[in-house]
Amino acid sequence: MSVKRKQVAGWSAVALISLTVIILIAQWSRTIPEVAVFISYYRGTTALPEGAPVGLPAWLGWQHFLNMFFLLLIMRTGWIIRSKKRPPAFWTRSDEGILKYTGPAQRMGIYHWFHLCLDFLWVLNGIVFMVLLFATGQWMRIVPTSWDIFPNAASAALQYASLRWPVDNAWVNYNSLQVLAYFVTVFIAAPIAIKTGLRLSPIWPKQGWLHRVFPEDLARTLHVLVLFYFFVFIVIHVTLVFTTGALRNLNMMFAANDGTSWLGAGIFGLAVVVMVVGWLLAKPSILKPIARLSGKVQG
């Protein structure tokens, strides 16, 4: 067994043992009278503001898919870049392709170029998401509006950890732990990823006050941490989607309805196929011709 496989096996074992311990502690804690009273008082859901929309609109489904698709490839290319292996090809900005540029040329690995392209599309999709989020009032479902959200989130976390799911109706109102998780992801983690990504990109000034006020090492550390956050969030999110009522959850997320038909699961299946195809096509032989549209490719 290689060193890398041993490390993966070791960390997997640590994660499994840690998860088992957390579940046992959570189940034991619920036998304590004070904890039982706490959960009965804070059931895990905070009331929404007056006028909050009910249900999930269709636009949220395709936004969810595009976000999944771009994040998957961003994380993949980010990991490749972090491995520091020699790129299979290099892209150099020029004034000979379809897109014209001015200023000094920038040379980077083909995966670095693809990573930046994906970042642009992800940010563009995020801008559309933000506009629709506030235009339709859906922001009220993921922005905390009461301090009660914190004890309710703690209660929901304890209920999840003990494998006795919170009783809620996500079609009407997310539980408080979901609200905090979505809020952090949309309004904190995503902006940090964008800002640190810009700092590490070739477009950031190489000198001046902007260069000094935001050190590159700090940006790189934050960028890796937010990458890890997205990975953990996705693993937990997908796990709970499939363990807390898969058909209903997939219908809400992809088919804009609160039913238990197989429609949402079918759309999700197609989305997964597209993501797999995208993963397989993201290779140098495919990327090089596309990269040549905006610069020179060597290698």
N, C-alpha and C positions, 0 to 999 in steps of 0.2 A: 504494500500500500504506500502511495506517494505521501510526501509530507503534507501537501495541500489537502489530500483526502483525509489524512489523519486529523488535520485541524478542523475540517468540516464535521467529521464524525465526533470529535471532542466537543465542539461547540453545540452540536445538535443534542448530544447527551446532556450537557449542562442546561440547555434550554428546556429539555423534556423534564429533567429533575426539578428545575426551578418552577415550571408550570404545575407539576404535581404538588409541590410544597405549597404554592399559592392557593390551589384549589382546596387542599386539606385545611389550611389555616382559615380560609374564608368560610368553609362549611362548619368548622368548629366555632368560629366567632359568632355565627348566627344562632348558636345555642345559648349564648350569653343574653340574659334578659334585657340588659340595657341596649344591646345592639338590635335585638328584635323590636324594641320600642322605637328606636331610631329609624329603622326601615319602615315600620308601620306609619310613622309620622311623615317622613320624607320618602315617598314611594318611588321617586326617581324621575319625575316629570314636573316641569315648571310651566305655569299657564302662559299662553302666548298673548301678545298685546291685542287689544281690540282691533278688529278689522284684518287680522292675519288671514291669508288665503288658506283654503283647505285643498289638500291634494297636491300632486306634483304634475306640472305641465309637460307637454310633449317635448318642448325645447330642452328641458333638463335632461331628457334621455339621450339626445344626440350630443349635447354638451358633455355628458358623463362619458360617452364612448370616446369622443375626441380627446378628452383629458386622459383617459386610460391609455389610449393609443400613443399619444405623444410622450406621456410620462414613462411608459415602458421602454421606448426607444431612447429617451433621454437618459434614463438610468443605465441602460445597456452601454450606450456610447460613453457615458461618464465613467463607468467602471473600466472600460477599455482604455480610456485616456489615463485613468489613475494607475493602471497596471504599468505604465511607462514603457511598454514594448514599442519597438520601432514601428512606425506606421507603414502599412503596405504601399502607401502612395502619399504624395504631398500636393496640396493645393496652394497656388499663389494667385493672389488677386491681380487682375490685369485689366486692360482697357480694350480687350479683343473679343470678349464674349457678347452675349445679348445684353447683359447688364453692364453699364459703363460706370467707371469709378474715377475719382481724382485722388491725389495724395499718394504717399509711398505705398508700395506693394507689401502685402502681408503674406507670409508663408506659414502654413500649418499642416498638420497631419489630416488625412482625408476624414478620419473619424471626428477630429476636432471640428472640421468644417461642417460635417453633418450634424454634430451636436449643436452648433450655433444655429443652423437652419431650423432644427427641431425646436430649439428654445424660442426662436422668433414665432413659429407657428403656435407654440404653446401659449406664449404671451398674448398673441392676437386672439386666440380662442378665449383666454382669460378675460380680455377686455370685453368681448362680446358677452361673456357670462356675467360680468359685473353689471353691465348696462341692463341686461334682462333681469338680473337679480333684484335691482332696485326699482326698475320700471314696473315690475309685476308684484312687488311687495313680498317676494319670497325671502328677502333678507331677514324678515322678522322670524323666520323659522330657524336661522342659524346664528343670529346675533343675540347674545345674552342681554336680557333687559331687567333682570332681577337678581339680587344677591342670593336668593334661595336656590339658584342654579348650582351653587357649589356643594351644599349638603346633599342635594338631590343627585348630583353627579357622583358623589362619594357612595351614596346608597346604590345607585345603578351599577357602579363598578363592583361593589361587594356582591350584588346579586348575580352579575355576570360571572365573577370569579368563583362563586359557589355553585355554578351551573344551574341556577334557578333563575331563569331569565326575567328581567323586569316586565311587568304587564303594561304595555303601552300600545299606541296605534300610530305608527310612523306616518301613515297617510294623512293624519290630522296634525300630529305634533311629535317631533323627535323627543326621545328621552334626553335628560340634561347632559349625560355623558356624551351622547352623539352631538348635541349642540356645541359643546366645548371643543370636541374633536374637529368638527367641521369648521368652526370659527378659527381655531388655531391653524388649520390647514389652509384655508382660503385667505385669511387676513394677516397671518404672521409667517408661516412657513413658506408660502409661495412668494411673497415679497422679498423675503431673505434670499431665497433661491435666485430670484431675478437680479437683485442688487449685487450679490456676490458673484453671480455669473457674469454680469457686466464688468465687475472689477477684474475678473480673470481673463476677460476677452481682449483681443487686440485693439478694440476701439477705445479702451480706457486710456487716459493720458499717461504717458510714461514719466512725466515730471510735473511739478507744480503742486498747489495745495491739495488738489483732489488725490494725487498720488500719495502725498504724505499723510493725509488725515485718515486714510483707509488702507492700512498695510496689506500687502498681498498675502502674507502668511495668515493673517487673521481671516481674510476673505476665503482662502483655501480651506481653513479649518471649519469655518461656518458652512461652506458649501458641502463638505463631506458630511457634516452633522445633519444638515437638512436632507441630504440624500438618504442617510440612514433613517431619518424620521419618516420620509415618504415610504421607504421599504417596509418599516414596521407598521405604519398606518395601513398600507395596502394589505399586508398579511392578515392583520386583525380584522379589517373591514370585510375582506372576502370570506374569512372564516365565519364571521357572525352572519353574513348574508346567507350562507348555506346551512347554518345550524339553528337559525331562529325563524324558519319558515321560508325556504328557498323560493318556491313558486310565487308566493305573494310578494316577497321582496324584489324578485326579478321583474315582476309585472309593474311594480311601482317605479322601479329604476329605468326600465327600458320600454314599457308599453303604456305608461301614463294611466294605469288603472289599478284598482284595489282588489282585483280578483285573484283567483288561484288557477287560472288556465295555464296552458303551456306556451302562450304567446310570448311572454316576456323571456322565458327560458330559451325559446327558439331564436329570438332576436339577439339574446346574449350569446348563444352558440355561434351565430353568424359573426358577431363582433369578435369573438375569440379567434375564429378562423382568419379574419382580416388581420388581427394582431399577430398571429403566427406567421402568416404570409409576409407581413411587414418585417418581422424579425428575420425571416429567412432571406428576404431580398436586400436587407441592409448589409451588403457585402461589397468589397471593392469593385468587382466586375460590373455591378449595377450602379454604384455611386460615382465612379469615375466619369462616365459619359454625362451624367447630370451636373457634376461639378465643373466640367469643361464649359458649360453654358455661362459661367460667371468668372472663369479664370483659367490659368494653366494648370495642368495636372502632370506630375512627374512620378514615375514608378509603375 
